[in-house]
Amino acid sequence: MKIKRILHENFLELYKTCRNSFSIIENVLWLYADRIIRMGLGFFISAWIARYLGSEDFGVYSFALAVVGLFTPLAALGLKDLTIRALANNPEKKNEFLGTTFLLHIFGGIVTYILSLLLVVILIEQPIIISVVAILSISGIFNAFDIIDYWFSSQVKSKYSVIAQNTAFIVLSSTKLILILMSAPLIFFAWAVVIGSIVKASALSIAYRLKRYHLRRWKWERGLARDLLRESWPLILSSIAVTVYMKTDVIMLGQMDTKSAVGIYSVAIRLSEIWYFIPSAIAASVAPKFYEAKGQNNREKYYNILRKLLRTVFIVSILIALPLTFLSDLLITNLYGETYSLAGKIVSIYIWSAPFVFMGIAANLWFIAEGLTQETFKRSMMGAIINILLNFLMIPRYGIFGAAISTVVSQAFASFLLNAINSKTRELFWLQVKTLVFI
């Protein structure tokens, strides 16, 4: 009851800090509705697919997704938060920002496709895995239309993109269910992901048009592209580093263990990481007011928002991690079947990376506002190196349990402990410590 009261009070304080814009609360609710629908429906469909494919084929599917996901940051080019900040501060230049970012995303999607295919050809010679990766990589190009979501986020009007993206999600989910009922082979599920990305791009474009905006007015500006990339390159490298230590365990398991082990581990990851939308939704909605306070040199408001944001996401992470530690076995067995029963024990370990991940996501606002994007890269790179080294040591000895332990330790270093080493980030570290002390 005490934690519940603290959480309620903290949400209320966060609201009061941003009370000049009730749209922030509305935006959070829309983002939560979006994620809850996708989390609930997507989770059960994922469980159904895992049961249908079996641990071996599901392991192949998960391995292919991990390979593609490894290069996904290159498609986004680290531009999301920078673009949202720019659009919030300069809405009159939205056509220039959106047009430039869109073409940069297209280029990034093409690079992602090439690198994903090259990596899987080098790593493994199985034709089915190469084919699945080749198909899944196509979706990265259509994800360029996600910049429409950036615009709605910058205006704290996420409900329009939520409606559009959920429409696409329902189409994708329905397609997957039909494939299961038709007893379709694995390759068809990869094509379903591409279809989903095309539908999402179309739905976002329609939502943008219905608000009386026009895609044809978007403009490319070379100078703006140069400025964005100059500021975003540390974020690109940081995102790649984050992805490395989020995906490398699956890829290394695929190389050092069986595909069945990859399937079991992937199920555990899905149950553990499905909650990561919560800090992202809160941070995305608070971001405009946070950047505004920084721009106005309102130090008191600026740090009040940051403290309450860190405190809120940390409490939420604990409220998630504790129940899952004890209930994961029951959930996995009932949802995925006895074939995946070992995943429950993995969840009870892996879920404790959540407190560090949650605080790390919230802290990204501070890094961007302070112009310390290069530090995010250094921090993430160190986390990636630690994770890879730990996986090399732990997987041969402890298998999937070693991979889970490696993830928790590397997340603790990357999102929390490494902030104490650098004088530029030590202020953030003490804010995080005060969050823990407060609890």
N, C-alpha and C positions, 0 to 999 in steps of 0.2 A: 504493500500500500504506500510505503514511503517513496519508493522509486516511481510509482505511478503518479504520486502528487508532484514530485520534483519534475518529472517529464512534462506534466500538464502545465506547471508554472513556467517552465523554460520555453515551451511552445508559446505561451501567452506573452512572455517577455519578448520573444523574437518577433511576435506579431506587433506588439506595442512599439518596438524600435522602428518597424516599417509601416506604422499605422496610417501614414499618409497615402498609402496605396493598398486598398483592400484587394486589388486585383492580384496581389502576391499570394494571398490565402486561396483565392479562387484558382489561381494557376497551379498551386501545389495540389489542390483537390483534383483538378483535371489530370495532372500528371500521375497522381496516385491511382485514379480511376483507370487510366491507360495501362499502367503497369500491373494493376491487380487483375484486370481482364486478361492481359497477355500472360501474366504469371500463372494465374489459375488455369486457364484453358490450355496454354502452352505447356505447362508442367504435365498435365494429364495426357495430352497428345504425345509428348515426348516419352512418357512412360509406356504408352501404348505402342509407339514405334519401337522402343527398346525391347518390349516383350515380343513383338512381331519379328523383328530382325534377329533376335538372339544376341548373346554377348559378343560373338565373333564378328558378324556383319555390323552390329552397332559399334564395335570397336573400330572397324574400318571407316565407318561414317564419321565417327568422332575424331579419328586420326586425321582424316581429310579436312574436317572443319578446323582443327588446330593448325594445320599447315597453312590454310588460307588465312586464318585469323592472325597468324604470325606477322603477315604483311599488311593487314587491314589499316594500321596507322598511316601507312604510306598513301593510301587512298584519301584519307581525311586530311593528311598533311598538317595535323595539329592546329587546324584553323577554326575549330568550332567556337571555343571560348573567346578567341581574339575577334572573330567575326561578330559574335553576339555583343561583345563589349563595344566594338566599333559602330554597330547598328544602333545600339542603345544611346550612344553619345552623338551619332550623326545620322539620324533617320532620313534626312533629306538626301543622303548619298547612297541610299539603299540599292539602287540599280547598278551603280558602279561596284559596290561591295559584293552584291549577289552574283553579278555577271562574271566578275574576276574570280571569285571563289568557286563558282560552278565549273569553269574551264580548268582551273587548277585541280579540282576533284576528278574531272574526267581523265586528265593526264595521270593523276595518282592511281586511278582505277586500272588503267592500262599497264602501268608499271607493276602494280600488285599482281595482275594476271600473269605477267611474264615471269616474275620472281617466284611465285607460288609453284608454277609448272616446273621451272628449273630445279627448285629445291626437291620436289617429290621425285623427279627423274633421277637426281643424284642420290637421294637417300634410299630409295626403294624401287625395285623393278617390277612390282606387281601391277599389271595392266589395269585392274579394277580400281586401285587407289589412284593411279594417274588419271583415269577417266573421271572419277568423282571430283578430284581436285580441279581438273580442267573446266568442269561444268560449274562448280560452286564459285570459282573465281570470277565468272561473268557478272555475278550480282554486284560486285564491287564498283563496276562502271555505272550501273543504274542508281547506286547509292549516292551519286552526285546530287540528286534531287533533294537530299536531306537538308540542303542549305535553306530550303523553304521553311523547314522546321526551325532553323536558326533565326529567321526573321520573326516568326511568331513568338519564339522564346524571348527575343530582344524586346518585344512589345508587351511581354507578359500576357500573351494570348495563346497559350498552348492548346486550348480546347479545339482550335481549328485543325491543327496538325494531329491531335489525338484522335479526332473523328476520322481523319483521312487514313492514318496509319492503322487504326483498328479495323477499318474496312478491308484494308489489304491483308491484315493478319487473319481475319475471318476467312477470306478467300484462300489463303495459304493453308490454314488449318483444315478447311473443308477438303482441299485437294489431297492433303496427306491422309485424311480419313478414307477418302475414296480409294486411294492407292492401297491402303491396308485391306479394305474390303475386296479389292480386285486381286489381292495377293501379288502385287507388283514387285519387281526386283529392286535391289538397292539403288541402282542408277536413276530410277524414276524419282526417288526422293530428293536427289541432287537437283534434278530439273525443277522440282516443285519449289525449291528455294529461289531459283532464278525467276520463276513465274511470280513468286511473292514480291520480289524486288521490283519487277516491272509494274505490278499492280500498285505497289506503294508509291512509286514515282508518279504514276498517273493520278492517283488519289490526291497526293500533295499538290500537284499542278492544278487540279480542278479546284481544290480548296483555296489556293492562291488566287485563281481567276475569279472565284465567287466573291472574294473580298475586293474585287475591282482592281486587281493588280495584273500586270502583263509581263510575261516572261520575255517577250520580244523587246522590251525596253531595257533589259539587262545589257550592261556594257562591259567590255574588257578594257582594262587600263594597265598597261605594262608597268608603269611606275608604282601603282598600287599593289600589283602582284609582287613586285620586288620588295616593297616595304613589308608586306604580310609575311613573305617567306623569310625575310631577314629576322623578323621577330619570332616566327613560328618554328624555325629549324631546331632550336633546343627542345621545343614541345614535341616535334616529330620524333627526334631521337629518344626523348623521354618516354613517349608512347610506345615506341618500338621496344625499349628496355622493359617497360611494364608488361607488354604483351609477351616478351620473351620469358619472364619469370611467371606469367600466368599460363602460358601454353607449352613451355619447354618440358614440363613434367609429362604431359601427354605424349609429346613427340619422342622423348627419351624412353618412355615406357614402351612405345611402339617399336623402338629399336632394340631395347634391352629385355623386353618381356613379350608375352603373347598378346595378340589382338583381343583376346577375351579379357585379359587384365585391363587393357585400355578401355574396353566397354564398361566394366565394373567401376573403374576409377572415374570415368566420365559421368556415370550416373550419380556418384557421390558429389562430383563438382557441381552438377546441375542443381541438386538440392541445396548445396551450400552457397552458391553464387546467385541464386535466383533473387535473393534479397538485396543485391547491390543497387537496385534501382532506387531504393529509399533515400540514401544520402545524395544520389545524383539528382533526384527530383527536388529535394529540399534546397540543395545548393544552387540548382539552375534557377529556381524561383527567387531566391534571396540575392543572387548575383547582381541584377541591375541596381538594387539599392546599395549593395556593398560597394560596387564600383563608383556609384554616385557619391557616397560618403567619402571615398578616397579622393575623388576629383575635387570635392569641396573642402578638402583638408579638415574634415570634421573627424578628428582623431578619436574622440570619445565614442561617437556613433559607430565609427569604423570598427573599433576593437570590441565594442559591445556586441555587434552582429557576429563577429568572428568567434568570440568566446561562447556565445549562446548556440551558435551553429555547431561548434565542436562538441559542446556538452550534449546537445540534443542527439546528434548522430551516434555518439558513443553509448549513451543510455539505450538507444534503440538497438544497437548491435548486441549489447548484453542480453536484452530481453529476447532476442532471437537465438543467440548462441546457447543459453542455458537450457531451454526446453529441448532443442534439437540434440544436445549432447546425450540426453536420456531417451528420446523418443525416435531417434533416427532408424534404429533396427526395425521397429514396428512399421514405420512409414515406408521404408524401402521394401520390406517383404510384402506388404499389402498392395503397394503400387506397382512394383516392378517384378515381383515374383521371387521364388527361392533362388533362381539362377543368380540374382544380384544381391543376395543376402549379405555378402561380405562388405558391400558398399556402405551399409549402416555404420559399421565400425570406422570406416574411413571418414564419414561425415562427422563423427564425434571428435575427430582430430582436426579436420580441415576447417570446420566452422569457426574455430578460434582465430582464424586469420581475419574474420569479419571486423572486429574492433579496430584493427590497424588499417584495413581497407577503408572503412567508413571515415575514419579521421583523415586518411590520406586524400580521399575525394573532396572532403570539405576544405582541407588545407590548400588544395589547388587554386582556389579563389585568391588566397593570400599571395601565393607565388606570382600569379599573373598581375595582381594589383600592385605588387611591389617591384615588378619588372625583374623578377628573379627566375625567369624561365630556364636559364642555363643551369641553375641549381637543381631544378626538377629533373633535368637530364642526368646530372651527376648522381643524384640520389637514386634515381631509378636504375641507372647503369650498375651502381654498386649492388643494389638489390638483385638485379639479374645475374650478376657474377656470383653472388653468394648462393643464389638458388641453383645455378648450374653446377657449381662445385659440390653443394650438398646432395644434389640428385646423383651425381657421379659416385659419391660415397655411400649414399643411403639406399638407392634402388637395388644395386646388386645384393645388398645384405638383407634389406627389409621389404623389397618389392614395392607394392602400392602404398604400404604404410610409410615407407621411407619418403616417397614422393609427397605425401600429405604433410609430414613433419617438416620437410624442406620448404614447402610453401609457407607454412605458418612462420617459421623462423625468418625467412627472407622478407616477408611482409612486415614483420616487426621491425626489422632493420631499416627497410626502405621508407616506411611511412612514419616512423617514430624515432628510433634510436640514432639514426644517422644525422638527424637534425641537431643533435647535441654537439656534434663534432665541428660543424661549420659555424663560424661566428655570425654569418649572415642569416642563418636559420635558427640560431639558438633562441631567439625571441619566440619563435613558433614552438620550439621544443618545450619551453617553460609554460606556454599557454596550454599545450597538451598535457603536461604534468599536472598543472592546476586543475584540468578537467578530471583527471584520475583522482586527485586529492579531494576534489569536491564530491565525487561519487562516494 
